[in-house]
Amino acid sequence: MTDQNALKRAVAAKALEYVQDGMKLGLGSGSTAEIFVEMLAPRVRGGEKLLCVPTSEKTATLARKLGLTLASLEDLAPLDLTIDGADEADRNLDLIKGGGGML
């Protein structure tokens, strides 16, 4: 596992700590979000009830494959939590999103 992949897994694991049973959860896009979805799936299979809104078709496909329940933002807003990555962040926590092309 590369250092970058290890960091992405660590970030995804930390994000999982914020997820609680019964949440309406936004699922981001990109490689770190995919790792998060893969790490979230065992909790859902274990009985946690989550309703998820994916931000891309790629995330939706993965989430469906792993058994997550999906809905649209219009059906669930407001969400309790959204987990997503960013391509860059500065000291003020201003973010750049979408540099990887997952718009």
MMTF fields as JSON, N, C-alpha, C and O atoms, coordinates in Angstrom:
{
  "mmtfVersion": "1.0.0",
  "mmtfProducer": "UNKNOWN",
  "numBonds": 411,
  "numAtoms": 412,
  "numGroups": 103,
  "numChains": 1,
  "numModels": 1,
  "chainsPerModel": [1],
  "groupsPerChain": [103],
  "chainIdList": ["A"],
  "bondAtomList": [4, 2, 8, 6, 12, 10, 16, 14, 20, 18, 24, 22, 28, 26, 32, 30, 36, 34, 40, 38, 44, 42, 48, 46, 52, 50, 56, 54, 60, 58, 64, 62, 68, 66, 72, 70, 76, 74, 80, 78, 84, 82, 88, 86, 92, 90, 96, 94, 100, 98, 104, 102, 108, 106, 112, 110, 116, 114, 120, 118, 124, 122, 128, 126, 132, 130, 136, 134, 140, 138, 144, 142, 148, 146, 152, 150, 156, 154, 160, 158, 164, 162, 168, 166, 172, 170, 176, 174, 180, 178, 184, 182, 188, 186, 192, 190, 196, 194, 200, 198, 204, 202, 208, 206, 212, 210, 216, 214, 220, 218, 224, 222, 228, 226, 232, 230, 236, 234, 240, 238, 244, 242, 248, 246, 252, 250, 256, 254, 260, 258, 264, 262, 268, 266, 272, 270, 276, 274, 280, 278, 284, 282, 288, 286, 292, 290, 296, 294, 300, 298, 304, 302, 308, 306, 312, 310, 316, 314, 320, 318, 324, 322, 328, 326, 332, 330, 336, 334, 340, 338, 344, 342, 348, 346, 352, 350, 356, 354, 360, 358, 364, 362, 368, 366, 372, 370, 376, 374, 380, 378, 384, 382, 388, 386, 392, 390, 396, 394, 400, 398, 404, 402, 408, 406],
  "bondOrderList": [1, 1, 1, 1, 1, 1, 1, 1, 1, 1, 1, 1, 1, 1, 1, 1, 1, 1, 1, 1, 1, 1, 1, 1, 1, 1, 1, 1, 1, 1, 1, 1, 1, 1, 1, 1, 1, 1, 1, 1, 1, 1, 1, 1, 1, 1, 1, 1, 1, 1, 1, 1, 1, 1, 1, 1, 1, 1, 1, 1, 1, 1, 1, 1, 1, 1, 1, 1, 1, 1, 1, 1, 1, 1, 1, 1, 1, 1, 1, 1, 1, 1, 1, 1, 1, 1, 1, 1, 1, 1, 1, 1, 1, 1, 1, 1, 1, 1, 1, 1, 1, 1],
  "groupList": [{"groupName": "MET", "atomNameList": ["N", "CA", "C", "O"], "elementList": ["N", "C", "C", "O"], "formalChargeList": [0, 0, 0, 0], "bondAtomList": [1, 0, 2, 1, 3, 2], "bondOrderList": [1, 1, 2], "singleLetterCode": "M", "chemCompType": "L-PEPTIDE LINKING"}, {"groupName": "THR", "atomNameList": ["N", "CA", "C", "O"], "elementList": ["N", "C", "C", "O"], "formalChargeList": [0, 0, 0, 0], "bondAtomList": [1, 0, 2, 1, 3, 2], "bondOrderList": [1, 1, 2], "singleLetterCode": "T", "chemCompType": "L-PEPTIDE LINKING"}, {"groupName": "ASP", "atomNameList": ["N", "CA", "C", "O"], "elementList": ["N", "C", "C", "O"], "formalChargeList": [0, 0, 0, 0], "bondAtomList": [1, 0, 2, 1, 3, 2], "bondOrderList": [1, 1, 2], "singleLetterCode": "D", "chemCompType": "L-PEPTIDE LINKING"}, {"groupName": "GLN", "atomNameList": ["N", "CA", "C", "O"], "elementList": ["N", "C", "C", "O"], "formalChargeList": [0, 0, 0, 0], "bondAtomList": [1, 0, 2, 1, 3, 2], "bondOrderList": [1, 1, 2], "singleLetterCode": "Q", "chemCompType": "L-PEPTIDE LINKING"}, {"groupName": "ASN", "atomNameList": ["N", "CA", "C", "O"], "elementList": ["N", "C", "C", "O"], "formalChargeList": [0, 0, 0, 0], "bondAtomList": [1, 0, 2, 1, 3, 2], "bondOrderList": [1, 1, 2], "singleLetterCode": "N", "chemCompType": "L-PEPTIDE LINKING"}, {"groupName": "ALA", "atomNameList": ["N", "CA", "C", "O"], "elementList": ["N", "C", "C", "O"], "formalChargeList": [0, 0, 0, 0], "bondAtomList": [1, 0, 2, 1, 3, 2], "bondOrderList": [1, 1, 2], "singleLetterCode": "A", "chemCompType": "L-PEPTIDE LINKING"}, {"groupName": "LEU", "atomNameList": ["N", "CA", "C", "O"], "elementList": ["N", "C", "C", "O"], "formalChargeList": [0, 0, 0, 0], "bondAtomList": [1, 0, 2, 1, 3, 2], "bondOrderList": [1, 1, 2], "singleLetterCode": "L", "chemCompType": "L-PEPTIDE LINKING"}, {"groupName": "LYS", "atomNameList": ["N", "CA", "C", "O"], "elementList": ["N", "C", "C", "O"], "formalChargeList": [0, 0, 0, 0], "bondAtomList": [1, 0, 2, 1, 3, 2], "bondOrderList": [1, 1, 2], "singleLetterCode": "K", "chemCompType": "L-PEPTIDE LINKING"}, {"groupName": "ARG", "atomNameList": ["N", "CA", "C", "O"], "elementList": ["N", "C", "C", "O"], "formalChargeList": [0, 0, 0, 0], "bondAtomList": [1, 0, 2, 1, 3, 2], "bondOrderList": [1, 1, 2], "singleLetterCode": "R", "chemCompType": "L-PEPTIDE LINKING"}, {"groupName": "VAL", "atomNameList": ["N", "CA", "C", "O"], "elementList": ["N", "C", "C", "O"], "formalChargeList": [0, 0, 0, 0], "bondAtomList": [1, 0, 2, 1, 3, 2], "bondOrderList": [1, 1, 2], "singleLetterCode": "V", "chemCompType": "L-PEPTIDE LINKING"}, {"groupName": "GLU", "atomNameList": ["N", "CA", "C", "O"], "elementList": ["N", "C", "C", "O"], "formalChargeList": [0, 0, 0, 0], "bondAtomList": [1, 0, 2, 1, 3, 2], "bondOrderList": [1, 1, 2], "singleLetterCode": "E", "chemCompType": "L-PEPTIDE LINKING"}, {"groupName": "TYR", "atomNameList": ["N", "CA", "C", "O"], "elementList": ["N", "C", "C", "O"], "formalChargeList": [0, 0, 0, 0], "bondAtomList": [1, 0, 2, 1, 3, 2], "bondOrderList": [1, 1, 2], "singleLetterCode": "Y", "chemCompType": "L-PEPTIDE LINKING"}, {"groupName": "GLY", "atomNameList": ["N", "CA", "C", "O"], "elementList": ["N", "C", "C", "O"], "formalChargeList": [0, 0, 0, 0], "bondAtomList": [1, 0, 2, 1, 3, 2], "bondOrderList": [1, 1, 2], "singleLetterCode": "G", "chemCompType": "PEPTIDE LINKING"}, {"groupName": "SER", "atomNameList": ["N", "CA", "C", "O"], "elementList": ["N", "C", "C", "O"], "formalChargeList": [0, 0, 0, 0], "bondAtomList": [1, 0, 2, 1, 3, 2], "bondOrderList": [1, 1, 2], "singleLetterCode": "S", "chemCompType": "L-PEPTIDE LINKING"}, {"groupName": "ILE", "atomNameList": ["N", "CA", "C", "O"], "elementList": ["N", "C", "C", "O"], "formalChargeList": [0, 0, 0, 0], "bondAtomList": [1, 0, 2, 1, 3, 2], "bondOrderList": [1, 1, 2], "singleLetterCode": "I", "chemCompType": "L-PEPTIDE LINKING"}, {"groupName": "PHE", "atomNameList": ["N", "CA", "C", "O"], "elementList": ["N", "C", "C", "O"], "formalChargeList": [0, 0, 0, 0], "bondAtomList": [1, 0, 2, 1, 3, 2], "bondOrderList": [1, 1, 2], "singleLetterCode": "F", "chemCompType": "L-PEPTIDE LINKING"}, {"groupName": "PRO", "atomNameList": ["N", "CA", "C", "O"], "elementList": ["N", "C", "C", "O"], "formalChargeList": [0, 0, 0, 0], "bondAtomList": [1, 0, 2, 1, 3, 2], "bondOrderList": [1, 1, 2], "singleLetterCode": "P", "chemCompType": "L-PEPTIDE LINKING"}, {"groupName": "CYS", "atomNameList": ["N", "CA", "C", "O"], "elementList": ["N", "C", "C", "O"], "formalChargeList": [0, 0, 0, 0], "bondAtomList": [1, 0, 2, 1, 3, 2], "bondOrderList": [1, 1, 2], "singleLetterCode": "C", "chemCompType": "L-PEPTIDE LINKING"}],
  "groupTypeList": [0, 1, 2, 3, 4, 5, 6, 7, 8, 5, 9, 5, 5, 7, 5, 6, 10, 11, 9, 3, 2, 12, 0, 7, 6, 12, 6, 12, 13, 12, 13, 1, 5, 10, 14, 15, 9, 10, 0, 6, 5, 16, 8, 9, 8, 12, 12, 10, 7, 6, 6, 17, 9, 16, 1, 13, 10, 7, 1, 5, 1, 6, 5, 8, 7, 6, 12, 6, 1, 6, 5, 13, 6, 10, 2, 6, 5, 16, 6, 2, 6, 1, 14, 2, 12, 5, 2, 10, 5, 2, 8, 4, 6, 2, 6, 14, 7, 12, 12, 12, 12, 0, 6],
  "groupIdList": [1, 2, 3, 4, 5, 6, 7, 8, 9, 10, 11, 12, 13, 14, 15, 16, 17, 18, 19, 20, 21, 22, 23, 24, 25, 26, 27, 28, 29, 30, 31, 32, 33, 34, 35, 36, 37, 38, 39, 40, 41, 42, 43, 44, 45, 46, 47, 48, 49, 50, 51, 52, 53, 54, 55, 56, 57, 58, 59, 60, 61, 62, 63, 64, 65, 66, 67, 68, 69, 70, 71, 72, 73, 74, 75, 76, 77, 78, 79, 80, 81, 82, 83, 84, 85, 86, 87, 88, 89, 90, 91, 92, 93, 94, 95, 96, 97, 98, 99, 100, 101, 102, 103],
  "secStructList": [7, 7, 2, 2, 2, 2, 2, 2, 2, 2, 2, 2, 2, 2, 2, 2, 6, 6, 7, 7, 6, 6, 7, 3, 3, 3, 3, 7, 7, 1, 2, 2, 2, 2, 2, 2, 2, 2, 2, 2, 2, 2, 2, 2, 2, 6, 6, 7, 7, 7, 3, 3, 3, 3, 1, 1, 2, 2, 2, 2, 2, 2, 2, 2, 2, 6, 6, 7, 3, 3, 7, 7, 2, 2, 2, 2, 7, 1, 7, 1, 3, 3, 3, 7, 7, 7, 1, 3, 3, 7, 6, 6, 7, 7, 3, 3, 7, 7, 6, 6, 1, 7, 7],
  "xCoordList": [0.85, 0.0, 0.898, 1.823, 0.615, 1.411, 1.081, 0.049, 1.977, 1.726, 0.435, -0.317, 0.175, -1.041, -2.28, -3.255, -2.253, -3.398, -3.583, -4.714, -2.495, -2.592, -3.215, -4.029, -2.84, -3.436, -4.923, -5.727, -5.286, -6.7, -7.506, -8.62, -6.96, -7.653, -7.785, -8.815, -6.753, -6.805, -7.86, -8.594, -7.933, -8.935, -10.339, -11.237, -10.53, -11.843, -12.243, -13.4, -11.306, -11.595, -11.985, -12.899, -11.304, -11.646, -13.039, -13.818, -13.354, -14.682, -15.782, -16.866, -15.507, -16.494, -16.883, -17.994, -15.985, -16.274, -17.426, -18.053, -17.703, -18.77, -20.129, -21.152, -20.148, -21.387, -22.114, -21.528, -23.408, -24.236, -25.432, -25.926, -25.882, -27.051, -28.227, -28.478, -28.943, -30.118, -29.852, -30.783, -28.6, -28.259, -28.695, -28.832, -28.909, -29.036, -27.658, -27.227, -26.98, -25.554, -25.261, -25.707, -24.517, -24.041, -22.745, -21.834, -22.664, -21.473, -20.759, -21.32, -19.545, -18.776, -18.278, -18.673, -17.406, -16.863, -15.345, -14.729, -14.763, -13.315, -12.763, -13.508, -11.454, -10.808, -10.954, -11.16, -10.854, -10.995, -12.439, -12.692, -13.385, -14.801, -15.123, -15.921, -14.517, -14.733, -14.245, -14.919, -13.098, -12.584, -13.549, -13.821, -14.07, -15.04, -16.273, -16.724, -16.815, -18.008, -17.703, -18.522, -16.54, -16.158, -16.034, -16.381, -15.546, -15.408, -16.754, -16.937, -17.679, -19.007, -19.891, -20.702, -19.744, -20.629, -20.758, -21.878, -19.688, -19.862, -20.758, -21.441, -20.76, -21.633, -23.097, -23.953, -23.38, -24.748, -25.156, -26.269, -24.261, -24.562, -24.759, -25.471, -24.132, -24.275, -25.547, -25.806, -26.346, -27.642, -27.85, -28.962, -26.803, -27.022, -27.935, -27.835, -28.817, -29.752, -29.249, -29.227, -28.85, -28.387, -29.09, -29.292, -29.456, -29.964, -28.9, -28.464, -28.48, -27.317, -27.668, -28.469, -27.059, -27.191, -25.814, -24.923, -25.622, -24.328, -24.192, -25.184, -22.957, -22.716, -22.256, -22.028, -22.119, -21.749, -22.329, -22.684, -22.417, -22.906, -21.941, -22.368, -20.654, -19.662, -19.841, -19.795, -20.044, -20.285, -21.593, -21.668, -22.626, -23.922, -23.786, -24.345, -23.055, -22.87, -22.171, -22.595, -21.11, -20.383, -21.27, -21.312, -21.969, -22.823, -23.924, -24.196, -24.557, -25.594, -24.999, -25.574, -23.85, -23.18, -22.898, -22.962, -22.586, -22.242, -23.45, -23.303, -24.647, -25.865, -26.33, -27.177, -25.795, -26.245, -27.569, -27.805, -28.426, -29.713, -29.515, -29.004, -29.928, -29.725, -31.041, -32.101, -30.946, -32.089, -31.554, -30.344, -32.47, -32.055, -32.003, -32.634, -31.256, -31.151, -32.518, -32.84, -33.314, -34.646, -35.499, -36.334, -35.291, -36.072, -35.568, -36.343, -34.301, -33.71, -33.247, -32.976, -33.148, -32.586, -33.366, -34.59, -32.696, -31.249, -30.572, -31.158, -29.338, -28.547, -27.937, -27.711, -27.678, -27.018, -25.518, -24.903, -24.933, -23.486, -23.162, -23.814, -22.17, -21.652, -20.153, -19.443, -19.69, -18.269, -17.749, -18.267, -16.727, -16.156, -14.703, -14.286, -13.965, -12.575, -12.427, -13.388, -11.223, -10.894, -9.516, -8.686, -9.29, -8.004, -6.944, -5.76, -7.368, -6.444, -7.178, -8.386, -6.439, -6.974, -5.885, -4.708, -6.292, -5.307, -5.453, -6.257, -4.686, -4.695, -6.045, -6.357, -6.847, -8.176, -9.242, -10.431, -8.802, -9.687, -10.572, -11.655, -10.119, -10.756, -10.352, -9.179, -11.319, -11.072, -11.213, -11.968, -10.478, -10.671, -11.176, -10.54, -12.32, -12.952, -13.132, -13.454, -12.93, -13.218, -12.01, -12.156, -10.833, -9.629, -9.393, -8.692, -9.981, -9.841, -10.823, -10.762, -11.729, -12.646, -13.939, -14.632, -14.305, -15.521, -16.728, -17.585, -16.822, -17.943, -19.211, -20.253],
  "yCoordList": [-1.174, 0.0, 1.24, 1.348, 2.162, 3.387, 4.28, 4.121, 5.217, 6.169, 6.939, 7.197, 7.306, 8.057, 7.21, 7.709, 5.946, 5.074, 4.863, 4.812, 4.741, 4.589, 5.827, 5.717, 7.001, 8.238, 8.304, 8.707, 7.911, 7.921, 6.972, 7.302, 5.806, 4.855, 5.422, 5.244, 6.094, 6.698, 7.798, 7.907, 8.607, 9.675, 9.074, 9.538, 8.052, 7.408, 6.789, 6.89, 6.157, 5.553, 6.626, 6.421, 7.759, 8.856, 9.389, 9.667, 9.532, 10.018, 9.073, 9.52, 7.772, 6.788, 7.019, 6.676, 7.594, 7.846, 8.834, 8.864, 9.629, 10.628, 10.081, 10.734, 8.907, 8.323, 7.6, 6.797, 7.902, 7.269, 6.593, 7.038, 5.521, 4.787, 5.746, 6.598, 5.598, 6.412, 7.699, 8.453, 7.961, 9.211, 9.211, 8.167, 10.431, 10.71, 11.225, 12.29, 10.462, 10.647, 10.948, 10.22, 12.012, 12.312, 11.568, 11.577, 10.927, 10.166, 10.914, 11.106, 11.331, 12.108, 11.306, 10.159, 11.93, 11.342, 11.322, 12.123, 10.409, 10.329, 9.148, 8.38, 9.015, 7.814, 7.677, 6.567, 8.758, 8.663, 8.36, 7.583, 8.965, 8.681, 7.22, 6.605, 6.662, 5.245, 4.366, 3.406, 4.681, 3.924, 4.042, 3.057, 5.248, 5.458, 4.575, 3.923, 4.546, 3.733, 2.257, 1.542, 1.8, 0.401, 0.086, -1.014, 1.036, 0.821, 0.954, 0.382, 1.697, 1.882, 0.652, 0.335, -0.032, -1.143, -2.219, -2.665, -2.662, -3.686, -3.234, -4.057, -1.961, -1.461, -1.575, -1.913, -1.296, -1.424, -2.896, -3.242, -3.75, -5.192, -5.694, -6.674, -5.028, -5.389, -4.865, -5.138, -4.113, -3.685, -2.196, -1.766, -1.389, 0.054, 0.516, 0.051, 1.433, 1.994, 3.368, 4.307, 3.471, 4.734, 4.958, 4.019, 6.189, 6.579, 7.455, 8.44, 7.1, 7.743, 8.464, 7.983, 9.612, 10.393, 10.472, 11.134, 9.812, 9.866, 11.153, 11.704, 11.625, 12.842, 12.56, 13.491, 11.292, 10.941, 9.575, 8.797, 9.303, 7.996, 6.895, 5.791, 7.178, 6.172, 5.784, 4.601, 6.765, 6.474, 5.717, 4.786, 6.102, 5.418, 3.947, 3.075, 3.674, 2.291, 1.46, 0.342, 1.995, 1.282, 1.071, -0.028, 2.105, 2.01, 0.969, 0.178, 0.963, -0.044, -1.45, -2.355, -1.619, -2.924, -3.431, -4.634, -2.512, -2.885, -2.926, -3.184, -2.671, -2.828, -1.615, -1.742, -0.436, 0.771, 1.236, 1.078, 1.805, 2.327, 3.75, 4.606, 3.998, 5.3, 6.04, 5.435, 7.352, 8.225, 9.503, 9.707, 10.356, 11.637, 12.704, 12.577, 13.736, 14.843, 15.479, 15.886, 15.562, 16.148, 15.381, 15.97, 14.075, 13.243, 13.324, 13.104, 13.631, 13.526, 14.837, 14.872, 15.9, 17.147, 17.606, 17.48, 18.128, 18.295, 17.006, 16.193, 16.837, 15.679, 15.917, 17.057, 14.831, 14.931, 15.147, 15.837, 14.551, 14.58, 14.232, 13.373, 14.887, 14.521, 14.31, 15.129, 13.207, 12.871, 12.975, 12.319, 13.797, 13.975, 14.389, 14.849, 14.23, 14.645, 15.998, 16.56, 16.503, 17.753, 17.588, 16.823, 18.307, 18.213, 19.087, 18.751, 20.195, 21.087, 21.794, 22.018, 22.146, 22.965, 23.928, 23.573, 25.154, 26.1, 26.244, 25.546, 27.137, 27.313, 27.767, 27.533, 28.414, 28.873, 27.806, 28.045, 26.626, 25.516, 25.836, 25.267, 26.743, 26.941, 25.748, 25.378, 25.148, 23.896, 24.053, 24.894, 23.233, 23.056, 21.64, 20.681, 21.51, 20.216, 20.032, 20.985, 18.828, 18.528, 18.491, 18.316, 18.649, 18.609, 17.254, 17.145, 16.211, 14.871, 14.559, 13.48, 15.479, 15.295, 14.59, 14.161, 14.445, 13.727, 14.637, 14.391, 15.66, 16.592, 16.006, 16.661],
  "zCoordList": [0.0, 0.0, 0.0, 0.805, -0.904, -0.952, 0.239, 0.89, 0.507, 1.588, 1.352, 2.291, 0.098, -0.229, 0.051, 0.614, -0.331, -0.055, 1.44, 1.922, 2.171, 3.626, 4.251, 5.167, 3.764, 4.267, 3.945, 4.785, 2.735, 2.349, 3.228, 3.633, 3.524, 4.403, 5.818, 6.468, 6.284, 7.621, 7.683, 8.666, 6.642, 6.587, 6.537, 7.239, 5.719, 5.629, 6.965, 7.373, 7.638, 8.946, 9.96, 10.759, 9.931, 10.844, 10.528, 11.441, 9.26, 8.868, 9.345, 9.719, 9.332, 9.805, 11.259, 11.666, 12.04, 13.449, 13.631, 14.69, 12.621, 12.705, 12.271, 12.477, 11.68, 11.172, 12.299, 13.026, 12.427, 13.448, 12.792, 11.756, 13.41, 12.939, 12.763, 13.615, 11.649, 11.386, 10.627, 10.344, 10.293, 9.606, 8.149, 7.511, 7.646, 6.219, 5.808, 6.248, 4.966, 4.726, 3.264, 2.378, 3.007, 1.666, 1.402, 2.23, 0.251, -0.14, -1.251, -2.33, -1.004, -1.958, -3.146, -3.355, -3.918, -5.136, -5.066, -4.363, -5.793, -5.861, -5.088, -4.48, -5.12, -4.583, -3.074, -2.584, -2.33, -0.877, -0.504, 0.417, -1.21, -0.958, -1.26, -0.552, -2.294, -2.603, -1.456, -1.081, -0.904, 0.24, 1.408, 2.094, 1.637, 2.711, 2.509, 3.451, 1.303, 1.016, 1.26, 1.839, 0.827, 1.048, 2.538, 2.969, 3.32, 4.765, 5.491, 6.565, 4.914, 5.5, 5.312, 6.182, 4.204, 3.843, 4.922, 5.169, 5.577, 6.617, 7.771, 8.381, 8.068, 9.131, 8.717, 9.535, 7.455, 6.952, 6.932, 7.329, 6.475, 6.487, 7.91, 8.131, 8.876, 10.283, 10.925, 12.097, 10.172, 10.685, 10.854, 11.163, 10.659, 10.771, 9.645, 8.509, 9.979, 9.005, 8.586, 9.382, 7.338, 6.777, 5.448, 4.679, 5.184, 3.876, 3.243, 3.84, 2.04, 1.432, 0.136, -0.665, -0.051, -1.279, -1.932, -1.4, -3.071, -3.751, -4.56, -5.038, -4.708, -5.48, -6.905, -7.677, -7.26, -8.635, -8.972, -8.086, -10.249, -10.697, -10.29, -9.952, -10.318, -9.926, -8.46, -8.122, -7.597, -6.18, -6.011, -5.208, -6.756, -6.674, -7.062, -6.396, -8.121, -8.572, -7.505, -7.21, -6.93, -5.883, -4.659, -4.107, -4.237, -3.05, -3.245, -2.341, -4.415, -4.705, -4.649, -4.043, -5.283, -5.315, -3.9, -3.645, -2.983, -1.608, -0.67, 0.524, -1.213, -0.424, 0.355, 1.239, 0.049, 0.736, 0.145, -1.053, 0.97, 0.528, 0.027, 0.749, -1.229, -1.85, -2.031, -2.192, -2.001, -2.252, -2.886, -2.977, -3.32, -3.898, -2.814, -1.764, -3.08, -2.14, -1.91, -0.794, -2.962, -2.838, -1.833, -1.145, -1.748, -0.825, 0.61, 1.541, 0.808, 2.148, 2.771, 3.971, 2.009, 2.552, 3.777, 3.803, 4.78, 4.868, 5.313, 6.027, 4.882, 5.281, 6.656, 7.062, 7.36, 8.662, 8.518, 9.33, 7.478, 7.306, 5.865, 5.271, 5.303, 3.989, 4.122, 4.704, 3.577, 3.6, 2.174, 1.269, 1.976, 0.651, 0.803, 1.866, -0.225, -0.23, -0.898, -1.424, -0.869, -1.555, -2.172, -1.68, -3.239, -3.915, -3.261, -3.272, -2.698, -1.998, -0.877, -0.955, 0.169, 1.259, 1.705, 1.755, 2.027, 2.539, 4.053, 4.67, 4.64, 6.1, 6.638, 7.806, 5.8, 6.203, 5.969, 6.179, 5.532, 5.18, 3.979, 3.838, 3.112, 1.821, 0.962, 0.921, 0.281, -0.429, -1.931, -2.418, -2.647, -4.08, -4.268, -3.83, -4.919, -5.15, -6.641, -7.351, -7.12, -8.511, -9.413, -10.623, -8.871, -9.689, -10.321, -11.327, -9.728, -10.269, -11.377, -11.967, -11.676, -12.791, -12.46, -13.382, -11.205, -10.808, -10.678, -9.829, -11.477, -11.356, -11.894, -11.87]
}
